[in-house]
């Protein structure tokens, strides 16, 4: 209804999610233009075509989809769950006579693994222990699973097929059709042994007499006796693909090569398939590999044109091909796809709108975009974005003298704030040399309320007469027993550290980013655990006391972070120096940082925005868990 109103330049109804009554109207084109502007400016919001998702809802009599998870691949009903798993497609390329370049897909082995994986995910439904009885009941009634894939880019490379080609899109669709059909065949076999899922008769798979139908009274799916209402999903594989050593999801290659900082030495890390091909064809050299790693591309005369075409990376692919590949997989997918469509920095809002409309026309259930350089915390170094930013600043020759004065004032303010931080740090270091401070009779403090995955947390930070933090007291809602004991012990240890001279900034760094199996909030408001919530409370206290200025990550060869003139907004988290990380390892990409955004909270390396999530290629951190 919304997209039809966009096309007609008309109004659309706002429906109450419970009563389905019309509560108001908005002009569709105005809302659409705001969506497009936001996506162009920041990459958010993604779009979820809820009507298309609901058209293929396997059990519409149990409810409608209202939204999807942030990564976009799994629409769910209230209290619904889905067990996800992914198959590494690159592992099924074998030497053969009929395939490209002497290689072919082992379809029989892939079929065997699809059946095993479907059986495994079906068993997980019964093995799981769910947190609420409503979840347990619905999981047992519809038995939804989501078998997906990863390593598609690796498979294309091994077969010598370019990602952004008609052949690549056709092969992607063929693979997903095979996965979808074989998973369903196994689900039918399981149904013959264990019975169909309890809601089968009224589902879109049920018999003609009782099956759910569309508005025109037509069947949505042919009748099939299935054990599971859904069997396929293409979910994010940021972490598991790193464990498996393959490319993520159905995304193209992130990079052919990068420089990895290992124990203080920069070492080239080049795609293994690329190295293998170079050795086999006789054009491998250490010097070439280093040049590729340092520059981030393979546009060198030593690399044959054929392989330059095959080893195309995410930012070298036009947005249309991203969407066409997503649509090819969506055609044979029960749920949806987690995928990012990459744009160059100079892409216009009209181009973004064109891609959103293309996704709708090709029957994608949603779309996520990312324009190079569209987020403030993106690393600016040797990539095309950094060059354009530098050229943009250099080209402003007509700036008036007043602007120069404003710039000088901003620099002086920044320097003043820097000196204030130095003074504060020196005071903290001075406190470190002392023994545990005795507690005064009276202390003043402030209490902050923070929502956590386990309830509302109240954090009180007291200060001495010099304004230095002294103690921390915490109460977690109405929690009692072991949970409250844990919270109290955490407060006591923090207080002991503060009274012993440990800087509060160090305590903050230890707490912030600790994750757990329960998370609340989205984006910058995401809280990963109770310790993370304490870190947030401390962070707010530090912002209030001295200010934490948002900074860009250090640019290679530029001598440190470059400030943004006039920027005063406090960042939700201080960017960690790129040399940190317990393993002493990070990624430094040359020329391939267009998809990077911010620092990893675990190891300090750069994050990539792909499959709708921020993820780290070094340590495996993923915003989506």
N, C-alpha and C positions, 0 to 999 in steps of 0.2 A: 504493500500500500504506500509506503514512504517513497520508494523509488518511482512508482507510477506518478505520485504527486510531484516529485522532482522533475520528471519529464514534462508534466502538464503545467509546471510552474504554479501549482495550486497549494491548498491547505491540506494538512493531514491531521487525523484525530489522535489525541493523547488518551490512552486507555488505562483505567485503574487495573493494576495487575491481578487484583483479587476478584473484583466484581465485574471486570471487563466493560464497565460503563465509561462513556466518553466524559472526560473531565476538562477538556480544553482542546484548543487547536493551535498549530504553529504553521508558519509558511515554510514549506519543505525546502524550497530553493535557498532560503536564508540559512537554515540549519545546515544544509548540505555544503554551502560555501564556507561556513565556519569549520565544519569537519575537515574540508580540504585544506583550508589555511593552517589549521592546527597540525595536520599530518605533514604538510610541507615544512612548517616551521620547526617542529620538534619530533616528528615521527609518531605522534599520538594525536587523536585516537586511531586505533585500528578500526575496521568496520566488520561487523558481524551481520550477515544477511539472515535475520532470524526466520523470515517466512520460508526461505529455501531450506533451512535446517529443519523447520517444523514439518515441511512437506514430506521429509523422509524420517520423521520421528517414528520409530518402530511400534511404539505403544501409545498412541495419542489419547486413548481412553484413560490413561493414568495421569495425563497432564501435558502441558506445553513447555517447550524450551523458552526461557526468558532471557538468557544470557549464556555466555561461555566462559571458560577459564581464560586468564590473560594471554596465554599462548595461542588460543583460538582453535585448538584441534578437537576439543571434547565438549560438545553441548550435553548438558545433563539435566534431569528432572530434579525437583527437590528431594533430598536424601538419596540421590543417585550416586553410584560409584562406577568406576571402570578400571579393570586390570590391564595395564599396558605392557607391551613388550615389542622389541624391534629385532629384525633380522639383518645381518650385515651382508648386503648384496655383493660387495666386492669379493667375498670369500667363495663365490660360486662361479667364477670365471676360470675356465680350464683351457688347456691347449687342445686345439681341434682343427679339423680341416675346413669346416664350413664357416667358422666365425671370422670376424674382422681381424686382420693381421695374425691369422693362425690361432685365434682364441674364440671361444664361444661360451655361452651360459650353460651350465649343467642343470637343465630343467628338472631332471629326475631327483637330483640331490636337493634342489631347492624345494621341490614338492614334499620330500621326506621331512625336511626341517619345518616347513609350514604346518604340516600335520602334527608334528611333535610339539611345536610352539602353541598351537591352538589347544591341544589337549592339556598342556601345562597351564595355560591361562585359565582354562575351564576348571582345573583342579584347585587353582588358587582361590577361586570364589568360595569354595567350601573350607579351605584351610584358613582363610582370613578370620580375624577376630575384629569386628567392627565396633566403633565407640558408642553407637546408638542402636537401639532395637529397630528403629525405623529404617536405618541404613541396611541392617542385616536382612530385614524382610524384603525390601525392594531388590536388593542384590540377588536374593534367592528366587524372586518371582520373574525377573527379566534376564538375569545372567549375562549382563553386558561385558564384552571383552574388546580389546583394541590391539590387534596385531599390526605392527607397522614395519617400516624399513629404515635403514641407514646405509651409508656407504655407496649411494647412487653415483656420486661423482667419481669414486674410485673405480666402479664398474665401467663407467664411460671411458675413463682413461685407459684401462686395460684392454678395452675393445677398440680403442682409437676413434671413439665417437664424440664429437663436440657437444657440449651441454646445450648451447644455443643454436640448435639446428633442427630441421624437420625430422631427421633421423633420430636425434636424441629425444625429442618430444614423443615420437611414435613408440620408441623403445621403452620409454618411461611408462607410457600408458599400457603397453603390453605386459610389462612386469607387474604393475599394480593389478591389472585384470587377472593375471595368473594367481597372485597372492590372494586376492579377494575370493576367487572361485574355489581355490584349493582349501582355503580356511573354511569356507562354507560347506564344502564336501566333508571335511572332518567333523564339522559341527553336526551335520546330518548323521554321520556314523555314530557320534556320541549320543544323539537323540534316539537312535535305534536301540542303544544299550541302556540309557539312563532316563529316557523320556524327553519330550520337548519341554521348553521353558514354560512354566505355569500359565503365563499370560499369552501363550502362542495363539490360541483360537481367535482372540480379538485383536491380534497384532496385524501389521501389514503383510506378514508371512502366512497368516492363517487360511483356513478353507474359505471358499467363496461365500458360504452362507453367513459367516461371522466376521470376515476380515475387515480391517479398517480400510476406508477408501477416501479418495480425494473429494473435493467439493463437487466435481462433476459425476461422482459415483463410479469412477474408474479405479481399477486396482492400481496400487502404487508399486508393488513387487509381486512376482509370481509366487504361487503357493509353494513353500518348501518347509519340510518338517525339520526345524533347527533346535539345537540345544541352547543357542545363544541369540538374543534379539539383534545384536550387532557383533561383528567379528573383526572389523578393520578400522584403524586410525593411524594417521602419521603424526606421531607426537615428537616433541623436542628430544634430541639425543645428545645434548651438549656434554654431559658427563660420561654417559656410557660409551659414546663414540670415542672419547679420549682413551677410556679403558680398553676398548676393542681395537684401538689404533686405526680408525677409519674416519672417513668424512661424515659430517653430521646430517641426519635426516635425508631429505631430497635436495639439500642445498648444494650449490656448486662449490668448488674448492675455495677455501678461505684464502690461502696463499700457496704458491709453489715453493717458496723458501722464505726463511727469516733468520735473523741472527739471534742465537740463544746465549744468554749470559750465564756461563757455567763457572762458578768459583772465581769470578772476576775476569774471565777471559771470554771474549766474543767468538763463538764458534758457529759456522754456517750449518743450518738445519734444513736440508732440502728433501722434498717429497721423495719417498723411496721408489715409487714407480718411475718418476722422472729420472732418478739416478740409474735405475736398472736399464731403462731404455737407452740412456746416453752411453752406458758402458757397452750394451749389446750392439749398438750401431757405430761405436768407435769415435764419438765426438765428446766423450767425457774428459774433463780436466779439472784439477783442484781450483785453478784460477777461475774457470768459468763458473763453478759452483759458488765460489766466494762472491763473484760479481753479481750473480743472481740473488744471493742471500742479502747482499748489501743494498741492492737497488730495488728488490722486491718484484722484479718482472723478468721475463725470459726473452725480451725483444733484443736478442743478440744474433749476429750473422752465423755464429756457430750452431745455433739451435735451428733445425729444419723447420720450415714454415708449417708443415703438417702438425708438428708437435706444439708449435706456438698456438695453433688453432685449437688443438685438443685440450691443452692445459690452461684453458681460460678460467679466470677467477671471478668471484662474485661481482666486483665492481667493474669488470670488463664486459659484463653481459647487460644488454639493454633490458629495461624493465619489462617490455612485452614478453620476452622469453621467460622471465621468472614466472609471470602469470600464466603463460601457456603451459609451462611444465606443471605448475600447481593444478591447473584445470585438468590436465591429462590424468593426474593421480586422483583428483576429486571424482571423476566420472565413475571410478570403480572403488569407491571408498564409502563405508557406511557412515562414518562420522565426519571429520574434517581434517584439515592440513595445518600443521604449524610450519610457517615459512615466512621469510622476509624478502620483500622486493626492494632491491637497492637502486638508488638514484644517484646521479652525479650531483655535485654541489650546485651547479648552475641550472638544475632542473627547475622549471616554472611551476606555478600552482596549476596552470592549465594542463600541464603534462601529468601531474599527480592525479588530477581529476579524470583525465583520459584513462589512466591505468585502473582507477577505482571502477570506472564504468565498464572497462574491459573485463575485470574480474566478475562483475555482475552478469555481463552478457555470456561469459563462458561458464556460468553456473558454479563458480566458486562459492563456498559458504561464508567466506570472510577474506580479508586481505590486510596485511601489515606491511607498512613501507618504512624505509629509512633513507633519508637524504644525507649524503656525505656532508659532515660539518654542521648538522642541524641541532646538535646538543652542545651546550656550553662547555662541558667537561671533556669533549673529545680532544684527544692528543693532537697537537699541531706540530709536526716535525718536517720530514722531507716529502710528505705526500702532496698531492695536487691541491688539497684544501689549504695547506699551509702556504703554498706558493701564491695562491689567489688572495689569501688574506694579506700577505706581505705586499703584493702588488697593489691591492686596494688601498692600503695605508700609504704606499709610496705615491700613488696617483692623486692624492688629495692635496694638490699644490696650491689650491685657492683658499685654504683655511685661513681665516682672519686672525689678526693678532690677539684678539680676545680669546680665541680658542686655545692659543698657545699658553696664555696666562692661566686659563682653566686647567690645562694639562699640568703646568708647574704646580698649581695649588693641589691638584690631585696627588702628584708625586710627593709633595711635602707632607700631605696627610698620611699617605701610605708609609713614608719614612717614620713619621711620628708614631704611627701604630706599631711599626716594626720595633722601634726603640722601647715602646711600652711593653711589648712582649718579651724583649730581652731583659728588661728590668724585672719583670715578673718571674722569668725563668731563673735569673740570678738569685732572686729571693728564695725560690724553691730549692735551688742547689745549696744555698746557705743553710736552709732548714735540714737538708740531708746530712749535714755534718754534725747535727745535734743528736742527743739521745732522745728517747721517747719523751714527748712533752707532757707535763702534768696537766690535768684538766682544771680549768678555772671554775669558779663556783657558778658563773653565769656565762652562757654563750647565746648568741643570736643566730638564727638560721632561717632557711626558707624550705617549704615543702612543695614538691611537685607531684602531680598526679599523672601517671603513665599507664595506658592500657597494655596488658601483656597477654600472651596466649593462655595464661593460667588465672587471669583475673586482673582487677585494678590494683596497681602498685603505687604506694605513696612513699616517696623518697625525700627525706629531710637531710639537708646538708648544712651543718653548723660552721661558723667562722669564728676565728679568734679576733682580738682587738685590732689586728693588722689587716683584717680582711682575708686571711689565708684559711683554706678549708681545714677543718679540725676533725669532725666526726661525721659519719653517715648512719642514719637510722632508717629502717625500711619496714613497711607493713604491707602485706599482700591481702587486700580485701578482708574477707572473713576466714581466710585459710587457717588451718590449725594443724597440729601434729607434725609429721615429718616435713611437710612443705614449708611451714612457717619456721621450723628449725633451720632449714637450709637458708631461707632468706635472712634470718637473724645472724647466722654464722657468716654469711657473705658481708653483711653490714659491719660485723665486728672486725673481720679481716681488713676491710677497706679502711675502717677507722684506725686500726693499728698501723696500717701503712701510712696514712696521713699524719698521724702523731709522731711517726718515726722519720718523717721528712721525705717520703716518696712523693714526687710531684703528682698532682691529680691528673695531669695530662697522660702520664704513663699508665695510671690505673684505667683511665678511659680507653686507651689503646688496647689494653688487655681484654676489656669487657665487650667493646663494640664489635659486632659481627659474629658473636657466638650464636650458632644456630641450634635448633631443636626440632623435634618431630611435629611441633605445632607452631604455626605462624599466623599472625593477624596483620591486616592492613595491606595496602598495595603501593608499589612504587616507592617514593621517598618516605611514605608513612608506614612502610613494612617494619614490623617488630618481630625479630626472629626467636627470642627467648626472654626469660626474666633477666639474665645478666645483660643481654643486649638492651633491654629497657632501662636498666640501671645506667648503662653507658650513655643512653640518650638523655637521661635526666642530668648526668654530669656534664654532658656536652652543652645542654641548655644553660646550665649554671656558668660554664666557662664563657659562653657567648655573652651572657648578661654581664659578667664581670670584666672581661677584657676584649671580647670580639674574636671571632675566628674568620679570617678572610678567605673567600674562595680563591683557589689558585689553579692555573693550568699545570699539568704535569711538566717536568723539565723537558726542554727541547734539546735533542742531541746537538752538541756544539754551540749551544747558545748560552751556556753558563748558568742555567737555572731557570726557574719559572718566570714567565713574562706576565706581568699584571695587566688587567684590563682596565683602562682608564674609566673612572667614574663608577666602577662596579662596587657596590656596597652590600648587596644582598648576601646574607650568611648562608654558606653551603650547608646542606644537611649532613655532610660528612667531610672531614678534611682529607684531601687527596694524599695518599701515602707516597713517599719517595719511591721511584721505580727500582731502587736497588735493594728494597727490603724483601723479606720472605725467608722463612726458616730454611728453605732448601738452597738459598743463594742463587735462585734461578729465575730468569724473567725472559720475556720476548722483547726484542727491539727490532721492529720491522722497518725496512727502508722502502719507501714508496708504496706500501700496502697498508697504510693506517686509515684508509677512508672509512672503514667500518668499525674502527675502534672508538670506544667511548668510556672514559673514566678508568679508575684503577680498581683492581680486584681487592675486595676486603680481606681475602685470605693471604695472598702472596704479594700484592702490590703491582702485579703485571697488568698490562692493558686488557680491557674487556672488549669483546666483540658483540655487536647486536645482531643476532641471527636466530631464526626459528621463533621470533617473537620474544626472545629472552636475552639478557646480558649473560655472557659466559666467558670463562677464562680458558685459553688453550694450554696454559702451563700447568696449573694445579687441578683443573677440573671443576672449579666453582661454577655454579649455575644459579641465576636468580630464580629459576623455576623449580629448584630443588633437584 
